[in-house]
């Protein structure tokens, strides 16, 4: 059709929703449902992990090179099989290391994912 944008040239969905916000009660209801659904995802309402993590805030150390090198970190989520760690930078942190928490035995870890200031690890 002439004058109609193709599917590839459409604006991102979030902009479209913002532009149509409040234009009708039906659209408003759909948008509220989408926002509530996203809030559930952020709050952990649809966590798809096999082993759910619990939120924690514990100081720890990433130790490697035979315990001679260590980097401070914060454990934010923890399960029996893994954790989410907050670090200043993931640069220089090896793919496998020991996670040392005060009062606990060191846990040998494998990095599963990395982001700007976060690392997801699986306990080996």
N, C-alpha and C positions, 0 to 999 in steps of 0.2 A: 504494500500500500504506500502510496506517495504521501510524504509528510509525517509518517509515523516512524519513530526511531526503531531501529532493529534491536533485537535482544542484547546484542553485544555492546550497543552504545548507551544502554540505560544507566542511570545513576545507581550507585550502591543502594541496597535495600534500606539501610538505616536512614539515609537522606530522604528517601521516598516516604517513609513512615513519618519522619519529622515534618515534612511538607504537608502531609495530609492530616496531621494531628488536629483534632477538634473540628474537622469539616463535617462530620456527621456522627450521630450517636453510635451507629453500628461500627464505624471505623474506630471510634474511640474505645469501644468495648474490646475489639480485636487487639488494639495497641496495648491496652491495659493487660490483657491476657499474655501478650508477648513479653511485656516488661516483668510481670509476675513470674513467668516461666524462667526468664533470664536470672531473676533474683534467686529463685530456687536453685539454679545451677551454681551460682556464685556462693550461696550459703551451704552448698553441699547436699542439697535435696535430691540430686540425681547422680551421686557419686557411683561410678561404675567399677570401682576397684573390687577385686576378689576379697581383699583383706582391708576393711575400712581403716583409715588413719584417724587418730584423735589429735586434736589441736593441743600443742604444748608450746612452751617458751623456755627453752633450756640452753644454757651456754655449753659449748662443746669445742673440741679441737679436731681438725683433720690432720692426721699424722701419717707421714710416709718417709721413705728412705731409712727404713730401720728405726723409726721413732726419733730420728735426729732432726727432722724438719716438721714444723707444725703450723697450721693456719687456724686462727679463731673463726668460729662460725656459731650460728644459732639454729637449733632444731625447732622447726615450726610445726610440722606434722610428723607423727610417728605411728608405725604399726609394727606387727611382729616381723614383717618382711621388708620394710623399707622406711624411708624418711624423706622429708623435704627440708633442705638446709638453706639458710640465708648466709651469703658470703659477700665480702666487699667486691670481689671479682672472681669469676671462675677460671681466669687465666692462670696457668701454672699449676692447677690442681690436676693430679694424674687421674686416669680412668679407674684405678683401684687404690684404695687407701684404708687406713683404720680410722674409725670414728670413736673418739675417746670422750666419754661423758663422765663428769665427776660422780664417784660412787658406783660406777658400773664397769663391767669388763669391756675392753675395746671390742668393737664390732668391725669385721672386715667388710668393706663395701665395694660395690661396682656402680659407677655412674650410669644412670639410665637416660637422663636428659639434663640439659644445661640451658639457662636463660641468663639475662643480664646480671642478676644478683642472687640467683637461686640455682640449686642443684638437686635433682631427684636421684636418690640412691636406692639400690636393692641390697639387702644384707645377704652375704654369701656364707 
